[in-house]
Amino acid sequence: MLEKLHDKLGLRTNPVIFFVSAGLTALFVAVTIAFTAPVDQFFGTLSSWILEKLGWFYILGVTTFLIFLIWIALSRYGNVRLGGQHERPEFSNAVWFAMLFAAGIGTILMFWGVAEPISHYAEPPQQNVAPQSVPAAKEAMNFTLYHFGLHTWTIFCLPALAFAYFIYKRKLPARVSSIFQPLLGDRIYGPIGKVIDITAVIGTIFGVGVSIGLGTLQITSGLSRLFGVSEGKITQILVIAVVTVIALISVALGLTKGIKRLSNINILMAVGLLVFVLATGSTLYLTRGIIETTGNYLSSLVPLSFWNDTFGNTGWQGSWTVFYWAWTITWSPFVGIFIARISRGRTIRDFVRGVLLLPTAFSVVWFSVFGMAAFEIERDGSGGLVDAVVGDGDIPGALFTFLENFPLATGISAISVLIVVIFFTTSMDSAALVVDMLCTGESEPGPTRQRVFWGITVGVVAGTLLAATGKGGLEALQEVITVVGLPFFIIAFLMMYNLVRALRSDVGNFLPPGSARARRASTSEQEEGVVARD
């Protein structure tokens, strides 16, 4: 039946993955609209249980992934090229960085750049630190960079590396199930593989939907300050609709003309905003702050990586760190397969080094400039940022309150709204491309109408999460994504196992013939009965 409908519509995709994923997503939207209160209660209860009982698992998991990536990059596997042995990257380093960054956390930097440092400055995570003190400022920056530095990009890098290896080295379909080939064998093409892929598609839609929801909250806040527009649910739905239309135009233009151009424009505008704040603020103070913040972050990285609030048990970590990790990992298949798509031809070592270090370095500079400038405004008594962000709970409007303390505030705020819109558009465009790839199993885009469908679907889910739930706003987004993120952590651990098993099996193909390691790898492969697929 599904095959007949598939052929009648002229689709080029896997019928089961496509229709089941679309059907389950539509079911969620319908049930949420029809039974708002029970849905709220379900996600609220389940997310509370996860935060209380399994928060430690999220913390340990991401740190384990980071250690694994560092090891694999430094090991002999680091020389393995993601593609043919003589293949070279399709995109330059500069274009590559702009594309992976815009599809990664561009929107999030705009949303949290001021809000998170100020939140932790006013309410320090650790109880032995006095609020709004110098130690509180240092701790605020440490936690902010912990959330948006190496650990966040680790969550993106691990699936991206696995995708790139199995798609371009073992020539398997561009699906999450392909990563399980060493464990499942040909069963990745059967019911088990389809369940994995359907889970990945739905998780990706929800993960990107949360990001778009956050971006929508910020856009409506900016429009309210600039033009007096209401920040209600109708405005939020209209914003999502308009940006979805823009994203669909980009979808129609394709990867090179659409996403590439938008990414380049966006990163230039974001850097321009960063330079503006640095130049018109206390330049010397901010420059010194970048250097000092970098050192503080690096020195606190190990303790924070394992901190579980064991003694305080305040629940703070569940609202912040665990939410971030659960949210990020749900859309890691989206970012991962997109990064894999633009990274063919790079070695594992170059890949890991680039994906982890380049965006993290930019994040350190970004948060240092915006965070330190926010602290200075607050300590001078001229800002009101703490009152707005913590007192009024206006996290989406934090950036615009911050910019009121700079020259040309109205114009710069308008530009900031535009930057968020373009980041928003790029994320939706990239998501439509990647979800389509997960359904087709091909590394090249399918028919435009398929990507248009998924773009609309992501927009509808984002609107539903914001407007159709009784709680609305950030709280609803946090609860839903905390629940959806749990199975993805389990999948991520299996990714590490499968990647190592595949590399151990294939490594003889990448070492000089006759070398001791090649002979050992060949012997091991014969003993295990594993046939390398290259």
N, C-alpha and C positions, 0 to 999 in steps of 0.2 A: 504493500500500500504506500509506504513512504517512498519507495523507489519510483512508483508511478507518478506521485505528486512531484517528486524531485525532477523527473524527466519532463513533465508537463510544464513546469516553471522554467525549464532551461537552466538549472543550476549546475555548478561545477564544484561539488562538495560531497562530503560523506553524509548521506541522508539521515542516518541514525543520530550522529553527533549534532548535525545542524538542527533537525526538527525537535529532538528531545531537549536540547539546550534552550532553544527558543520557546518551547512549550513550558518548561519549568520556570523560565524567567517570566513569561506571561502569567503563569499561575501565581507566582509570588506577587506580582503587581496587582492582580485581581483580588487575591485574598487579603492583601494589606489594605486595599481600598475598602473592601467589604467588611472586614473584621479588624478594624484598627486597634481597638483595646486589647483583644486577645493576642494579637501579633506583638504589640508593645510589651505585654506581660511576658510572653514567651522569650523574646530576645533579652529583656531585662533580667529575668531570672537566670537564664542560661549564661549570659555574659557575667553576671555576678559570681556564679559558681566557678566559672573558668578563671576569673581574676583572683578569687580567693584560693583555689586549689592548685591551679596550674601556672600561675604567674612565673614561678621559678623555672618552669620548662621553657617558656619563651625566652627568658634571660639567658639561660644556659645554651639554648639552641643557637641563637645568633652568634654568640661568642665562639661556639664550636665551629660554626660555618666559617668564621673569619680565620681561625687558626688553620683550618683545613685548606683554605685558599692560599694562605701564605706558604704552607708546606708544599702544596702542589706546584706553585710557581717557582719555588726554590729547588725543587727536586729535578731529576733528570727528565721528568715529563714536561717541564717548562719549555723545552725545545720543540715539542710537537706542534706542527702548524695546523691550524683549523681550516683545512682544505687540502689541495694538492701540495706536494712537497715544494714545488717551485711557484706556487701561487702567491700573489702579493695583494695587499689591501685595496679595496675598491675606492675608499674615501681617504682623503688626507687626514692627518691627526686633528687639525683645527675643525674641519667639517664633522668628523667623527665625534669629537667632543661636544660640539654644539647640538648634534642630533640626539645623542644619548642623554645629554643633560636636559634638553627641552622635554623629552619624553619621560624622563625620570622624575625629578622633584622640583622642576622650575616653578610650578604653581605653589608648591609647599613653601619654598623660600620666601615668596611674596606674602603668603598667609602668616607664617610664623616668625618672619625675620625680626620683628619688633615684639610681637605678642609673647613668644616663649621666654626670651631673656627677662622681660619685665615681670612675667608671671612668677618665675622662680626667684627673681630679685625681691619681690614683695612677699612671697610665701616660699621660703627655702625648703627644698625636699628633705634635707637632713635637719633634725630638730636642734642640733647644737650650734646652729648658725642664726645670728640675729637678723631679722628682716631689714632690708634696705641698708645694709652695711657693706663695707668693702669686701669682707669674706662672702657675703651673700651674692655680690656681683660676680666674684670669681666662680663661685659654685654654680651660679645661673649659667654662665658661659660654658662651664665644663659639661653640664647636663645637656645643654642645647646642642653642643657639638657631638656629644655622645649619641644623641638622637638623630643627627643629620650628617654625621661624618662617616667614618669607616664602616660602622655597623649597618647603617641603612644601605650603603652601596654593596656591602657583603650580601644582603638579601637579594639584590638585583643580580650580582655577579655570579653567584652559584648556579642558578638555573640558566643564565645566559651562557655560561661556559659549557654546561651539560648539553644545552640545545645545539650550540655551535659544533661540539664534538660529534654528537650522534647524527646530526643532519649533514654536515660537510665532510666528516671523516668516514662514517659508516654508511652514509647515503640513505638514511632512514627518513620517513616522513616528518614534516615539521609539526610534530605533535608532542605533548607531554608524555604520552605513552611510549614514545620511542626511547626515552631515557631509561625505561625499565626493561629494555631488550636483553641485557645480560642476565636479568633475574627471571623474566617471563618467556624469553625466546619468541617464537612466532605467536604466542598468545597475546602479544600487544595488538594484533590485528583482530582479536576476538572480543567477546563481551567484556572481559576484564579491562582490556585496553580502552574500550569505548567508555566505560565508567570513569576511568582516569581522565580521559579527554573531556568528557561532559563536565566533570567536576572542575577542571581547569578553566573551561569556557565560562561557566557560571561565576566562579570565583573572580576571574578577571573582570567580568562585567560589573560585579559588585565593588571590587577594589577601585576600579576607575570611576565608578559612580560616586563613591565617597570623595575622591579627589575633586571631581566636578562639583559635588555638593559644597565642599569647602570653598572652591573658587567662586561659586555662585553667591555664597554668603558674603564674600569680600567684594565682589562686583556690586552687589546691591547696596552694601554699606557705602562704597565709594560714590555710587550714583545718588544716594540719599544726601550725602554731604555736598555734592556738587550741584545737584539740581532739585533737591528736596523730594526726591522720589520715595514712595513708601517702601519699606523693607519687608513687607508682608509676603505671604506665600504666592499670591498672584504675580507679584513682581519677580519672584524667584523663578517661577515657571516660565514667564516670558523671557527672562535672561537665558535660561537653559534652551528654550526654543530658538532664539535668535542665534546663539553661539552654535547650536547643532546645525543650523542651516549653513553657517559659515564653514563649519568643519566638513560638511558634506560636499561643498564646493572644492575644498582642499582634497577630499577623498577622490573626487573625480579627476583631479589633476595628477594624482599618482605620487609615488615616493619621491622622485627627483624634483618635480616641479612644485609639489604641494608641501610635504613635510620638510624637505631639505630647505626650501626657501623660507618657510615660516620659522624653522629652527634658527637659521642664521640671523633673520631679522630680530627674533626674540632675544637671543643671547646678546646681540649688540645693544638693544634697548635696555636690557637688564644691567649690563655693564655700564651703560650711560647713567642709569639711576644710581648705581653704586658710586661712580666717580663724582656725581653731583653731590651726594651726601658727604663724601670724603673731602671734596674741595670747598664746599660752603660751610661745613662744620668745623670743629677744632681739628684741623688736619694733622698737626703734630701729635696731639693726644690720641687720635684714632690710629695713626701709624704705629705709635708705640704700643697701643692696645692690641693691634693685630699680632705683633711679635710676642707680646706677653701672653695673650690668650692661646696662641699656638703652643707655647711651652707648657702652660697649665693643662691644656687638653691632653697633650702627650703624656705628662706625668701622672694624670689621673685616669688614663685610659684603662689600665689593668684593674684597679680597684672598682671603677664603675662598671666594667664588663661583667663583674661577678656580684655586684651589690644587689641584694634582694630585700632590703629594708627589714631584716630579720628581727632586730631589736625594737625598732619603732613600731613596725607593723601598722602603719598609718593608712594604708590603702592608696597612698599617693602613686606608687609605681604602676598600679593597675590603670589609673586614669591617664597616665602619660606613657611610660615606656612600653608596657604590654600592649596598650592600644596602638602605638606606633608600629611595633613589630608585627602584630596581627594584621593591621591594615596594609603595611608594606608588602607582606608576603602574599597577600591575596592577589595583588596585581603584579607580583614578581614574574609570573609566566608571561604576562603582556610585555613588561619591560625587558624580560630576559630574552624572549624570542625576537623582539625588535633589535636589541643590542646584537644578538647573534646574526641577524639579517644584515646588519651594517658592518660586521666585524670579520667577515670571511677573509682568510689569508693571513691573519695575525697569528703569532705563536701564543701558546698558553701563557707564557711568562709575560709577554707584552700585553696580552689581553687583560690579565689580572692586574698588572701594574697600572695600566691605563684606566680601567673601570673603577678601581679602588682609589687611586691616588689623585687623578686629575679632578674629578668632581668633588672629592673631599677637600682638596686644597682650595677650590673656589668657595665651597661652603664655609670653610674656616674664615676666609676673608670676608665673605658676605655677612655672616652672623657677627663677626668681630666689629665690623663697621657699624651695622645697624644696632647691635646690642650695646656696644660701648657708647654710641651717640645717645641712645635712649637713656642709659644710666646717667650720663652727664646732664641731659635735660632734666631728669628727675631730681638729681642731687642739687641742681641750681634752683630748684623750686619753681620752674617756669613751665613744666610740661603737663602735669595732670595725667600722665600715662598710667600710673598705678591705679588711680581712681577710675579711669576709663576701662582698663583691662580687667582688673581684679574687682574693683568696687561695683562697676556697672555690668561686668561680664561681656564687654564689647570687644571680644577677640578679633572678629572680622574687621572692625574699624580701627584697630591699633595702628596700622601703617599710616592711615590718613590723619589720625590725631598726632602722630609723630611728625608728619610732613608739615603740619601747621606751624612748626617751629623753624621752618626754613624759608628762604626767599622763594618767590613765585609759587606759593603753596598750591593755589588752585590749578595752575597749569601742570605742575609736577604730579599732583593727585590724578588729574585726568590722564596723563601719560601712564601712570601706574595702573589705572584701571585698564587701559589698552594693553599693557604688558600681560596682565592677568588673563584678559580675554584671549590673547594670542597663545599663551601657555595652555590655557583651557582648550582652545581649538586644536593645538598640536597633540595634546593628550588624547582627545576624542578621535582625531584622525588616525593616530598611531594605534589606538585601541581597536578601531574598526578594521584596520589592516591586519593586526595580529590575531584577533578573534577569527577572522576569515581564514587565516593561515592555519590556525588550530583545527578548524573544521575541514579544510581541504587537504591538509597534510602536505602542502606544497610551499616551498620557500618563496615562490613568486606570487604576486597578488592574483586573486580570482576575478571574476567579472565584477564590474563596478557596482552593479545593483546589489550584490551580496554585501559589499562593504558599506554601502548606503544603509542597508537594513540593520547591520550591527551598530552603525553610528547612531541611528534613531533609537535602537534598543537601549544603548548606554544612556542616552539622554532621558529616556522614559524612566529608567531605573533611578537615575539621579533625582529626577523630579519626584518620584514616588518616595524615596528615602527622606527627602526634605519636607514634602507637602502632605503626604498621605498618612504619615505616622502621627500619632497623637502628641508625642513629645516634640518632634520637629528639631531642626537645628543640629548642633554639634552632638548633643547627647544621643539622639537617635542614630546618627552615623557611627558613633563609637560602639554602641551596643551591638548593632548588626554586624559590624566588621570584626569585632572580637570573636563572635561565634563562628563566622565564616572562615576565619584565619586558622583555626585549630588543625583541620585536616592537612592544610598546606605545610605546616611544620613537620608533620610526620612524613609527607612526601619529600621534603627537603633532605631529611636524614637518609632516605632511600636513594636520593640523587647522588649523594657522596659515595655511597656503597657501590652503586652501579657504575659511576664514572671511574672509580679506582679499578674495579674489576675489568672494565673495558680497556683501560690503559695497560694494565698488567698483561692482558691477553694480546693487545696489539703492539706493544712497545718494541718487539723484535723487528717490526716492519719499519721503525723509525730510527733504528740504530745501525751504525756501519756494519756491513756483513762481515762475519768472522770475529767480531769483538766478543769479549767474554760475556758482556751483558746480553748481547744478542743471542749467544748460544744458550745462556741460562733461560732467557725468555722463551726461546724456541722449545727447550726441554719442558719448561713449565706448561706451555701451551699444549704440548702433546699429551702431557700427563692429565691435564684437565679436560682434554677433548674439545677445546674451544677453537672454532674456526674464525679467524679474524676476517671482518668484512671491511674492505677498503675500496 
